[in-house]
Amino acid sequence: MEQQNNPLHGIKLVQIVSDLEAHYGWEYLANTIPVRCFTHDPSIKSSLKFLRRTPWARTRVENLYLKMLRSQKK
């Protein structure tokens, strides 16, 4: 099944979280998406564990990533 219209196709969650943290930092992520894995002792590992089990939070992180990509293209 082709996913040519899915801009996240082929991008791993670890890449998304790493790019967001590098671009925005943990503090911004915690303020934008107030989940414990961003607010209390944040790390890539704890974020991945939480986001893989929590679809609504993963969707918000993916949407923020797409927004970041769009702003970088301008």
C-alpha positions in Angstrom: 0.0 0.0 0.0 1.5 3.3 -1.1 1.6 6.2 1.3 2.6 8.9 -1.0 0.2 11.4 0.5 1.4 10.7 4.1 4.2 13.2 4.9 5.2 11.0 7.9 5.7 7.9 5.8 9.2 6.4 6.5 9.9 8.7 9.4 10.4 6.9 12.7 9.0 8.2 16.0 12.5 8.5 17.5 13.4 10.9 14.6 10.3 13.0 15.2 10.9 13.4 18.9 14.6 14.0 18.4 14.0 16.7 15.8 11.3 18.4 17.9 13.5 18.4 21.0 16.4 19.9 19.0 14.2 22.5 17.4 12.0 23.6 20.3 13.5 22.1 23.5 11.8 20.2 26.2 10.3 23.3 27.9 8.4 24.3 24.8 7.2 20.7 24.2 6.0 20.5 27.8 4.0 23.8 27.4 2.6 22.8 24.1 1.8 19.2 24.9 1.6 18.9 28.7 2.3 15.3 29.2 4.5 13.9 32.0 7.2 12.5 29.6 7.9 16.1 28.6 7.3 17.9 31.9 9.1 15.6 34.4 12.7 14.5 33.7 12.2 14.4 30.0 14.2 12.1 27.8 13.9 10.6 24.3 13.5 7.1 25.8 10.7 8.0 28.2 8.9 10.0 25.5 9.0 7.1 23.0 7.7 4.6 25.6 4.8 6.9 26.4 4.0 8.0 22.9 3.9 4.4 21.6 1.2 3.5 24.1 -0.8 6.8 23.9 -2.3 7.4 20.5 -3.8 10.8 21.2 -0.4 12.2 22.5 1.4 10.7 19.5 -1.0 12.4 17.1 -0.4 15.8 18.8 3.4 15.2 18.6 3.1 14.2 14.9 1.0 17.3 14.2 3.5 19.6 15.9 6.3 17.9 13.8 4.4 18.6 10.5 3.8 22.2 11.6 7.6 22.5 12.3 8.4 21.1 8.8 6.0 23.5 7.1 7.5 26.5 9.0 11.0 25.4 7.9 10.0 25.3 4.2 9.0 29.0 4.3 
